[in-house]
Amino acid sequence: MPHAQPRSVLTLGEDLPARYAAVRALSQALAAPLSDADATIQSMEDASPAKWHLAHTTWFWETFLLRDHAEGYALYDENWPFVFNSYYETEGERIARFSRGMLSRPTLSDIVEWRSHVDAAMDGLLGREELAPLIELGLSHEQQHQELLLTDIKHALFQNPLGVKMWDVSAAKAHSSPNDWHSHPGGIARIGHQTDGFAFDNEGPAHRVLLEPFALSSRLVTNGEWDEFIADGGYDTATLWLSDGWGWVRENAIRAPLYWRDDEQFTHAGWQARDPDAPVTHISYFEADAFASWAGHRLPTEFEWEAIARGQEGELPAHDPQGGNQLDDATPPLPRGGGELFGDCWQFTRSGYLPYPRFRPVEGAVGEYNGKFMSGQFVLKGASCATARGHSRASYRNFFYPHQRWQFTGVRLAKDI
């Protein structure tokens, strides 16, 4: 695989106030094409309204930074923590998740005003060295919600039969590349976060694993290859599927990846012709595993993927309206292909999302961030075209349940050697 120079995971600027301003500005820029009605709707329980994402990230700053560390700070509205807390049990009661779409008030403009109020108050905290780790967490937290805002609104707009667009652009032809295999001799590998840069608690502690010899595909599975899978009866052949996956296919009448119809797929720019060379996206773990079985290969473990990827978190092509790698502007995310490990779509591994040896959640409410979700989910690696630039690294562990596919999820195959 092509190697790139390692870089800091923090690429929005060396200055913490400048990085804070850049992250907060990008969130609002992503929501700028949306009306109040667009920003309020919620299409399923896994997704949240765009307005809620803007508010929840602001709640995070107000709660864990301003309330707890800014002397004399008064909550902007004492009723809002109840509706904008996500899952922090230690922060008290909150509305049911699927009720987020019923919040016609506060309005989108109300939320924007609140964001401005909190940003002004945060000026006094950004220079406090003892708060830097918590501020780093807040920045990464908001970047996660930028990706969720994009994937959630895509699912919501998909429900509209008019094929509405957030951005009026056309996708450029994807980069095609040969499918080579990059072998690894196996042996003992050190896994997990190993630098001084920021990482989430679930990325550590660093530890050793034993790898058997394996090879990882040089590129992601493409739309064209997925068409071959469908044509060969992939969704009709029970022997390709895990038992739970086959039940999911039959119960939900699954016939193709999410957002597909005929030769088109739905994007943030409406319905567009489906490029056979572009990476396939919006598939579940069940589908990824079935495709790997059909292809005569398998999914990699998270440790295999990380062993190949370490040191390759280098600079990627800038995200642009014609489809680029990783989000750094308010333009539609579109995967381009070309073989990069980072920046097109999250890649399923066969590894269950479990704690590493010696893992301990951090103390306090922020300890609820990752650890309590380590049950029944699978690890994904690599970042997507909707992931904020600077947010990806080899040790990053995303995680979803095996049936979920509204994120930019795809497949990179592995095999034993």
C-alpha positions in Angstrom: 0.0 0.0 0.0 1.2 3.5 -0.6 2.9 5.0 2.4 2.5 8.5 3.6 4.4 10.6 6.1 3.0 10.3 9.6 1.3 13.4 10.9 -0.3 14.6 14.1 -3.9 13.5 14.6 -4.6 17.2 15.4 -4.4 19.0 12.0 -6.8 21.9 12.5 -4.0 24.1 13.9 -1.5 24.2 16.7 -3.5 26.8 18.6 -6.2 25.3 20.8 -8.6 28.4 20.5 -8.2 28.3 16.7 -8.9 24.6 16.5 -12.0 25.0 18.7 -13.2 27.8 16.4 -12.6 25.7 13.3 -14.5 22.7 14.7 -17.4 24.7 15.9 -17.7 26.6 12.6 -17.6 23.4 10.5 -20.6 22.0 12.4 -22.7 25.0 11.6 -21.5 25.1 8.0 -22.6 21.5 7.5 -26.1 22.4 8.6 -26.3 25.7 6.6 -28.1 24.1 3.6 -30.9 22.9 5.9 -34.2 24.5 6.8 -35.6 24.4 10.3 -37.9 21.5 9.1 -35.0 19.6 7.6 -33.0 20.0 10.8 -35.8 18.8 13.0 -36.8 15.5 11.4 -35.7 12.1 12.7 -36.0 9.1 10.3 -35.2 6.3 12.7 -34.1 5.6 16.3 -30.4 5.1 15.3 -30.3 8.6 13.8 -30.8 12.0 15.4 -32.0 15.4 13.9 -29.3 17.7 12.6 -30.6 20.4 15.1 -30.1 17.9 17.9 -26.5 17.3 16.9 -25.8 21.0 17.0 -27.4 21.3 20.4 -26.0 18.1 22.0 -22.4 19.1 21.2 -23.1 22.5 22.7 -24.6 20.8 25.8 -21.3 18.9 26.1 -19.3 22.1 26.2 -21.7 23.8 28.6 -22.0 20.9 30.9 -18.5 19.4 31.2 -16.5 22.6 30.7 -18.5 25.8 31.5 -20.8 24.4 34.3 -18.0 22.5 36.0 -15.0 24.9 35.4 -16.2 28.5 34.7 -16.8 30.3 37.9 -20.2 31.9 38.1 -21.5 30.4 34.8 -25.3 30.0 34.6 -26.9 27.5 32.2 -28.3 29.2 29.1 -31.6 27.4 29.7 -32.1 25.0 32.6 -34.6 22.9 30.7 -32.4 22.1 27.8 -30.0 19.5 29.4 -33.0 17.2 29.7 -33.5 17.2 25.9 -29.9 17.4 24.7 -28.2 14.9 27.0 -27.6 11.7 25.0 -26.8 8.7 27.2 -25.0 10.1 30.3 -26.8 8.4 33.1 -24.8 10.4 35.7 -26.2 13.6 34.2 -29.8 12.6 35.1 -33.0 11.9 33.2 -33.5 12.7 29.5 -36.0 12.3 26.8 -36.3 9.0 24.9 -34.0 8.8 22.0 -36.7 8.5 19.3 -38.4 11.5 20.8 -35.6 13.8 19.6 -37.5 14.3 16.3 -40.5 15.8 18.2 -38.5 18.8 19.3 -40.0 21.5 17.1 -38.7 23.9 19.8 -36.2 25.3 20.4 -35.8 26.3 16.8 -32.7 26.0 14.7 -32.0 29.7 15.1 -32.4 29.3 18.9 -29.8 26.6 18.9 -27.4 28.8 16.8 -27.8 31.6 19.3 -27.0 29.2 22.1 -23.9 28.0 20.3 -22.7 31.6 20.0 -23.3 32.2 23.7 -21.3 29.1 24.7 -18.5 29.9 22.3 -18.1 33.3 23.8 -18.0 31.8 27.3 -15.5 29.2 26.3 -12.9 31.9 25.4 -12.0 32.1 29.1 -11.3 28.3 29.4 -9.3 27.5 26.2 -6.1 28.8 27.6 -6.2 26.7 30.8 -3.6 24.0 30.5 -5.3 21.7 33.1 -8.4 21.6 30.9 -6.6 20.8 27.7 -7.4 17.0 27.8 -11.1 17.6 28.4 -11.1 20.2 25.6 -9.4 17.7 23.2 -12.2 15.2 24.1 -14.8 17.8 23.3 -13.3 18.6 19.9 -13.2 14.9 19.0 -16.7 14.5 20.3 -18.0 17.3 18.1 -16.1 15.8 15.1 -17.9 12.5 15.6 -21.2 14.3 15.6 -20.3 16.1 12.4 -20.1 12.8 10.7 -23.4 11.6 12.4 -25.1 14.8 11.3 -24.2 14.1 7.7 -25.2 10.4 7.8 -28.4 11.0 9.8 -29.6 13.8 7.5 -28.8 11.6 4.4 -31.1 8.9 5.8 -33.8 11.5 6.6 -33.7 13.0 3.1 -33.8 9.6 1.6 -37.3 9.1 2.9 -38.5 12.0 0.7 -39.7 10.6 -2.7 -38.7 13.9 -4.4 -35.0 13.0 -4.2 -34.1 16.3 -2.5 -30.5 17.6 -2.4 -28.4 19.3 0.2 -25.8 20.2 -2.4 -26.3 20.5 -6.2 -23.2 18.8 -7.5 -22.3 15.8 -9.6 -19.8 13.1 -8.4 -16.6 12.7 -10.4 -15.6 9.3 -11.7 -14.0 7.3 -8.9 -10.3 6.3 -9.0 -10.0 2.7 -10.2 -7.0 0.6 -9.0 -6.0 -3.1 -9.3 -6.8 -5.4 -6.5 -3.4 -6.5 -5.1 -2.7 -8.2 -1.8 -0.3 -6.9 0.8 1.1 -9.7 2.9 2.2 -9.6 6.5 4.5 -12.3 7.9 2.6 -12.5 11.2 4.3 -12.5 14.6 3.9 -10.3 17.7 2.4 -6.9 16.9 1.9 -4.0 19.3 -1.7 -2.7 19.1 -3.5 0.3 20.4 -2.7 4.0 20.8 1.0 4.6 21.2 1.7 8.4 20.7 1.3 11.5 22.8 -1.6 12.7 20.6 -5.2 12.5 21.6 -7.0 9.1 21.6 -10.3 7.8 23.0 -10.1 5.5 26.0 -11.2 2.5 24.0 -8.0 2.7 21.9 -5.8 1.5 24.8 -4.0 0.4 26.7 -1.5 -0.6 24.0 -0.8 -4.3 24.2 0.7 -7.3 22.2 -1.2 -9.7 20.0 0.0 -12.7 18.0 -0.8 -12.6 14.3 -0.7 -15.5 11.9 0.6 -14.7 8.4 -2.1 -13.0 6.4 -2.7 -10.6 3.5 -5.0 -7.5 3.2 -6.5 -6.3 0.0 -5.0 -3.2 -1.4 -8.4 -1.6 -2.1 -12.0 -1.7 -1.0 -14.7 -3.8 -2.7 -16.4 -1.8 -5.4 -20.0 -1.2 -6.6 -19.3 -3.2 -9.7 -18.1 -6.2 -7.6 -21.2 -5.9 -5.5 -23.3 -6.0 -8.6 -21.6 -9.4 -9.5 -22.5 -10.6 -6.0 -26.1 -9.7 -6.5 -26.3 -11.2 -10.0 -24.8 -14.5 -8.7 -27.6 -14.8 -6.1 -25.7 -13.4 -3.1 -28.9 -12.3 -1.4 -30.6 -15.6 -2.1 -27.9 -18.1 -1.0 -28.4 -19.0 2.6 -25.0 -20.8 2.9 -23.1 -17.5 2.5 -24.7 -15.9 5.5 -24.4 -16.1 9.2 -27.6 -17.4 10.7 -28.6 -14.0 12.2 -27.7 -12.3 9.0 -29.8 -14.7 6.9 -32.7 -14.0 9.3 -32.2 -10.3 8.9 -32.1 -10.5 5.1 -35.4 -12.5 5.0 -37.2 -10.5 7.6 -36.3 -7.1 6.0 -36.4 -8.2 2.3 -32.8 -6.9 1.8 -31.8 -7.1 -1.9 -29.0 -4.5 -2.2 -26.9 -2.0 -0.1 -28.8 0.9 1.4 -29.5 3.8 -1.0 -29.4 1.7 -4.1 -32.1 1.5 -6.9 -31.6 0.2 -10.4 -28.3 1.8 -11.6 -28.5 4.8 -9.2 -27.7 5.5 -5.6 -28.9 8.3 -3.3 -26.3 10.8 -2.1 -26.4 14.2 -0.4 -26.6 15.5 -3.9 -29.7 13.5 -4.6 -30.0 10.5 -6.9 -26.9 9.9 -9.0 -25.6 7.3 -11.4 -23.8 4.6 -9.5 -20.1 4.4 -10.4 -19.0 0.7 -10.7 -15.4 1.7 -9.7 -16.4 3.5 -6.5 -16.2 1.7 -3.2 -19.5 0.1 -2.1 -20.9 1.8 0.9 -23.8 1.5 3.4 -23.6 -2.2 4.0 -24.1 -4.1 7.2 -21.6 -6.5 8.9 -23.9 -9.3 7.8 -23.6 -8.2 4.2 -19.8 -7.7 4.4 -19.3 -11.2 5.9 -21.5 -12.8 3.3 -19.7 -11.0 0.4 -16.3 -12.2 1.9 -17.6 -15.8 2.0 -18.8 -15.5 -1.6 -15.4 -14.1 -2.7 -13.6 -17.0 -1.0 -11.9 -14.8 1.5 -12.8 -13.3 4.9 -12.9 -10.0 6.8 -9.7 -8.9 8.6 -9.4 -8.7 12.3 -9.0 -5.3 13.8 -5.4 -6.2 14.8 -4.5 -7.3 11.2 -5.9 -4.1 9.8 -4.1 -1.9 12.3 -0.8 -3.8 11.8 -0.9 -2.9 8.1 -2.2 0.7 8.6 0.1 1.9 11.3 2.1 4.9 10.1 -0.1 5.4 7.1 -2.3 8.2 8.6 -0.6 10.6 6.2 -2.1 13.5 4.3 -5.1 12.6 2.1 -6.5 14.4 -0.9 -8.7 17.3 0.3 -12.4 16.8 0.4 -14.1 18.7 -2.5 -17.5 18.9 -4.2 -16.5 16.4 -6.8 -15.8 13.8 -4.1 -12.8 13.8 -1.9 -11.3 11.9 1.0 -12.4 13.1 4.4 -14.4 16.1 5.4 -12.7 19.5 5.8 -15.3 21.8 4.2 -19.1 22.0 4.0 -19.5 19.9 0.8 -21.1 16.5 0.2 -19.1 13.4 1.3 -18.5 11.1 -1.7 -16.1 8.1 -1.7 -13.5 8.1 -4.5 -11.6 4.9 -4.2 -7.9 4.6 -5.1 -6.7 2.2 -2.4 -6.3 4.5 0.6 -6.8 2.9 4.0 -8.3 6.1 5.4 -11.0 8.4 4.1 -13.5 6.5 1.9 -15.5 4.4 4.2 -15.4 2.6 7.5 -14.2 -1.0 7.0 -15.7 -3.9 8.9 -13.5 -6.2 10.8 -14.5 -9.6 12.2 -13.5 -8.4 15.7 -16.1 -8.0 18.4 -16.0 -4.6 20.2 -14.5 -5.6 23.5 -12.1 -4.0 26.0 -8.4 -4.3 25.6 -6.4 -6.0 28.3 -6.1 -3.7 31.4 -8.8 -1.4 30.1 -10.4 0.9 32.7 -13.0 3.6 31.9 -12.0 7.0 33.1 -13.6 8.4 36.2 -16.7 10.6 36.1 -19.4 11.1 33.5 -17.0 11.1 30.6 -16.2 7.5 31.6 -19.5 6.6 30.0 -18.2 7.6 26.6 -17.2 4.2 25.2 -16.7 1.4 27.7 -20.4 0.7 28.4 -21.1 -0.1 24.7 -18.6 -3.0 24.6 -21.3 -5.7 23.9 -22.7 -7.2 20.8 -21.0 -4.8 18.3 -18.2 -5.1 15.7 -15.1 -2.9 15.3 -14.7 -0.8 12.1 -11.5 0.8 11.0 -10.3 3.5 8.6 -12.6 6.6 8.7 -15.0 7.6 5.9 -15.5 10.4 3.4 -17.8 12.0 6.1 -15.1 11.9 8.8 -13.5 15.1 9.8 -9.9 15.5 8.6 -7.4 14.8 11.5 -9.9 12.5 13.2 -8.5 9.2 11.9 -5.6 7.1 13.1 -4.6 3.4 12.9 -5.7 2.8 16.5 -9.2 4.3 16.1 -12.0 1.9 16.9 -15.4 2.7 15.5 -18.2 0.2 16.4 -21.7 -0.7 15.2 -24.2 -3.5 15.6 -24.1 -6.0 12.8 -27.4 -4.9 11.1 -26.6 -1.2 11.0 -25.7 0.3 7.6 -26.6 4.0 7.5 -23.0 5.0 8.0 -20.4 5.0 5.2 -19.4 1.4 5.8 -17.6 -0.9 3.3 -15.4 -3.9 2.9 -11.7 -4.6 2.6 -11.0 -8.3 2.3 -8.3 -10.4 4.0 -7.0 -13.9 3.5 -4.7 -16.4 5.3 -1.3 -17.1 3.8 
